[in-house]
Amino acid sequence: MAVAVAHLWLVARVLPTQLGEGAAEVSPRRMQVSFVHQLAPAAPPPAAVQRPRVRRLAAMASAPAAREEPPLPLLATAEALPEDTLAPLPLLPELPEVATTNAAFAWPPSTRLSYRLSGNYRGPVEGQARVEWLRSGMRYQVFMDVAIGPSFAPLVSRRVSSEGSITAEGLSPRRYDELTQAVLHDARQLTIFLDADRVRLPGGREWPRPAGVQDSASQFVQLTWLFTTQPQWLEAGRAIELPLALPRRVETWIYDVLGAEVLDTPAGAVPAVHVKPRREARPGGDLTAEIWVAPSLQYLPVRILIRQDAETYVDLLIEQLPEQAEREPEHAPARAPEGPASAPYSDANTSRRPP
């Protein structure tokens, strides 16, 4: 009874926020993929690149000044939130310009990761989550589905998705969608368009498109690209800057690499590296999301911990080995779209410069 009450409380207080009603267009059609085998743990592949040429991220001086806005709490009444905003789930980092070697990077085939959801909000909550990376040639899609309550009839669910192109500089997202559905609430949807030279946010505001920008979904796979091609970025003490297109603004987040851990998961013991945003979770502040990436599982995120504060969080832990489709024949990477060139990562800790 207590768990049911907590779930119903979440339905009214957490995910069914005012997201900015209506998508500008029909969402892109989902790629059809068959997952045929599980990914077995293996030693990380040899790095596909060696010495990156690193430059600092260009300051977004031309972007409109970010006005002070009240943060969107994880747990708040729908009526208390502005209709053209939502509480984004900040995630991960972006890429540097590199000098390639003869070892070419092979993008992973379509992959599905399933997670067990647990958490706390005035008591325990449970659910399930799934992340899917889908690709067809040099086109990609990323989906992240989170549901609270039983899988056959979730009380509340949220899907975020990203679609775009695979380029020589990594992912180039073109569109981000977010859809939230809850019992006794209308579905809410928002869309971010990432054009060649600008980012169009749900509330109608536009920002210049920063070099190397990602969205809240694409950054998962971009991080895999970064750590596979340049594993030195997983050294403890590194700090990575990444421009993100979020529903209210475009801004740079900094993530610190904390070090290696062994996670006890339903899929077994998994060695992983802990990556944490520099912003501390605090009441009334932005949500933060820590991740644990597994080098033995193609640097995929095996745990994602999203916090509002020390007592309010959602914890996603992988519950089985990742599922993958058959690998496609490799294509030549597409050229980056016209507009700002992809920016490299920079080391936010000036006392530790990348090699």
N, C-alpha and C positions, 0 to 999 in steps of 0.2 A: 504493500500500500504506500509506503514511504517513497519507494522508487517511482511508482506511478504518479504520485503527487509532484515529485521533483521534475519528472518529464513534462507534465502538464504545465508546470510553472515555467519551464524553459520555452514551451510553445508560445506562451504569451509574452515572454520577457527577453528572449535571446535572439534567435535567428530571424523571426519575421519583422525585421526592421524596415523602415521606409526607404526603399532602394532607388526611388526615382522611377515612376511607373512607365511601363511600355518600352520595348526595344524599338530602335529606329527602323530595323528591318527584320525579316525572318532570320533566325539563327542558321548558320551554315549546316548543311547536312553532314551527319556523322559518317566517318569512313567505316566500311564494313571489314572487320578483321576477325580471324579465327585464331585463338590462342591454343597452341598444340602441345607445348611442353613447358616444364618448369625449369627455371634457370638454376643450375647447380653452382654452388660456391666454387670459385677458382681464384688463382693468383691474379692480381691486376695485370692487364696487358702492358707491354712496353709503351712508354710515352710516345705519342705520335709526333710530338714537337719537342724541341730542346730549349734554346735560349729565346724567351720572348723579348721583344722590344717594348719596353714599358714606358708609357708617358702618363702624366696625371690626367685625370678626367677634366675636360673643359668645364669651367664654371658656367652654370646656366644663367648668365647675366641677363640674357634677353627674355627669360621667362618672366611672366607677370609676378609681381611680388605676392608672396603667399600671405593672405590676410589671416589674422588670428581667428581660428574657428574652434569651438568647443570640441574636444575629442569625442569620438563615438565609443561608448563603453560596450563591452561584450554583453553585459546584462543590463538592459534598460527597456522601458516600455516603448512600444512602437510609436505611440503618440508623442514621445519626447524627442524623437529623432527627426531631423530635416528630411523632407521628401526627396531631395535630389542628392542624398549622400548615403553612404553605408559604411559599416565598420569593416575595412579590408583586412585580409589576413596576410600581413607582410611575410615574405618568405626568404628569397635567396639572392646570390651574387652573379656577376656578369664577366665578360671576357676581354683578354688583351690581344693586341696585334702580335702575331707570332711568325717566326721563321721556321718553316716546315722542314722536316727531314724526309728520308725515303719511306719511313713508316707512315702510311696514310691512316687517318682516323676513320674508323667505320662506325657510322651512326648505329645505335642499337636498333634491332627490329622492334616492331610494335610490342609494347610491354604493359602488363597490368599488375599493379600492386594492391593487395587487399590488407586492410588494417582493422584492428580491434580498437574501438573507441571507448575510453573511460575518461572520467573527469570529476570535477567537483563544483557545485554551486549550491551552497547551503545543504549539502548532502551529495551522495554519489549519483552520477549519471552514466549511462551506457549507450552504445550504438555501434555503428560500423562506418567505414570509409573506404574509398577506392580511388586510386590515381591511375590513369591510362595515358600512355604515350602512343600515338598512332601516326604512321607515316605512309605515304604513297609517293614514291619517287622523291622529289625534293619539296614536297608539301607535307606539313605536319599539323596535328591537332593534339592538344593536351586537355584532358578532362579530370576534374577532381570532384568527387561526390561524397558528401558527408551527410549522415542521417542519424538522428537521435530517436531511440525507440526501437521496436522490433523491425526486422528487415522486411517482413511481408506487409507491414502497415506503419511506416515511420510517422511519428507525430510531427516532425519537422525535418526538412531536408534542404540542402543547398548544393547547387552545382556551379562550379566555375570552369570556364573553358577558354582556351587560347587557340588561335589558328593563324598560320603564316607560312613562311618559306624557310628552308634550310639553305644557308649561304656559306661562303668560305669563312665568314666571321662568326658562324654559329647561327642561332635562331633569329629571325627577323619577324616578330609578331605583327600582324595586321589588324587583328580584331580580338577583343576580350569580351566575354559575356558572363553574366552572373544571374542565376535564377534561384529564388528562395520560395519554398512552398511550405505551408503549415496548416494544420487542422484549424478550421474556423477563421482562416485568414485568406485574403486574396493573394494569388501568386504575384511576386514582385520581380522585375527584371531590369537590368541596366546593361549598357553596352559602351565600351570604349573603342574608338577607332584610332588606329595608329597609322597615319598616312606617311608619305615619304618625308615630309618636312614638318609635320605638326601632329599633335595628339589631341583628339576631340573627346572631352570628358562628358559624362552623362548630363550634367547640369547646363551644358551649352558653352562652357568655357573652353578655350583652346590654349595650348602651350606649344612652343617650339619642340620638335622631337629631338631629344638628346641622343648623341651617338651611343650605340650599344644598349638602348633602353629595352627593358623587358616588362612583362606584366606579372601579376601575382601567380599565374599558372605556368607560364613558359619558363620562369626562372628555375624551376625544379630541373628541367632537362638541360638548361644552359649550364647549371652547376655541374651536372654529370659531364658535359662537354669539357668544361674547364679542368676538372680534377682528373679526367682521363688523359687529356693531352698535356697537362702541366701539373703533375702530382705534387710538385714542390709547394703548391698553394695550400696543401693540407698540413704543412708544418705548423706545430703549435706556436702561437705568437703572431701568425700572419693576420692581417686585417684587410678586408676586401670591400671596395666601394662599388655600389651598383645603382644606376638610375632606374627607378621603377615608375611606371604609369599606374597610379592608383585612382580610385573613383573620384577623389576630391582634388588631387593635385599630382604633379610630377615632381619627385624629389629623390635624393640620393640617400640610401641606407648604407650603414657600415656593419659588417659582420666579422666577428673575431673567431679564429680557429683555436679551440681550447685544448684539444689533444685527443688521444685514443682511449676508447673504453670498449668493454665487451658487454653487449646487451643480452639479457636473458629473454628470449622471445618465444612465442608458440612454435616458431619455425626452428628453434634451437639457439645455441649461443652464436651471436653474430658480432665479430669485431667491427667497430665503427669509429668514426671521427666526429666529434661534437663541434658544431658551428652555431654560434649564438649572436644575435643582434646586440649591438653595443647599448642600445636604449634599454633601460630597466623597466620592467613591468611595474606599474604603480596604479592605484585607484585613480580613475579619471584620466589616465594617460592612454597612449596608443597601445593597441595589442602588439605583443611580440611573439615571434615564432622561432623556437630553436629546432635545429634538425641534426640528425645523426646519419651520416652517409657511410655506406659499406663498400670499401674497396674490393672485397671479394665478390660482391654482387653488382659489378659494373658501376660502382659509386652511386647507387640508387639510395634514396632516403628511406631508411628502415624505421625511423621514429620521427615524429613531428609533434612538438609540444607547444601549444598556443596558450599564452597567459594573458589575463587581464591584470592580475595581481597575485600575490603569493598564495592566496586561498581559492582563486577562481581560475580554472584552466580546463583545457581539453587536450587529452594525450592520445595520439594515434601511434599504435605499435603494430608492426607487420605481423600477420598471423600465419602466413605460409610463404614458401619461396615464390618469387615473382614468376608470372606466367608470360611466355613469349610466343610470338608468331614465327613462322619460317622467315629467315633472313631474305630480304630482297636483293637483287643485283645492285651493286653500287652505281650511282650516277655521279657525274661531275657536279660539284657544288654549284648552286646558282650564284650569280653575282648579287651583291648586296643591292637593295633598291636604291634608286636615285635619292639624293638627299644627304644628310650628314653621314659621314663614314662611321662605321662601328668603332667605338672608343675602347681602348684596352682597359683592363683592370689597373687600378693603382693601389699601392700599398698605403693604407691610411695611417699606418704607424711609421712616421718619417724616420725613426731610428732603425727600421728594418726594411731596406729596399729589396725588391725582388732581384734575383740574379740577372 
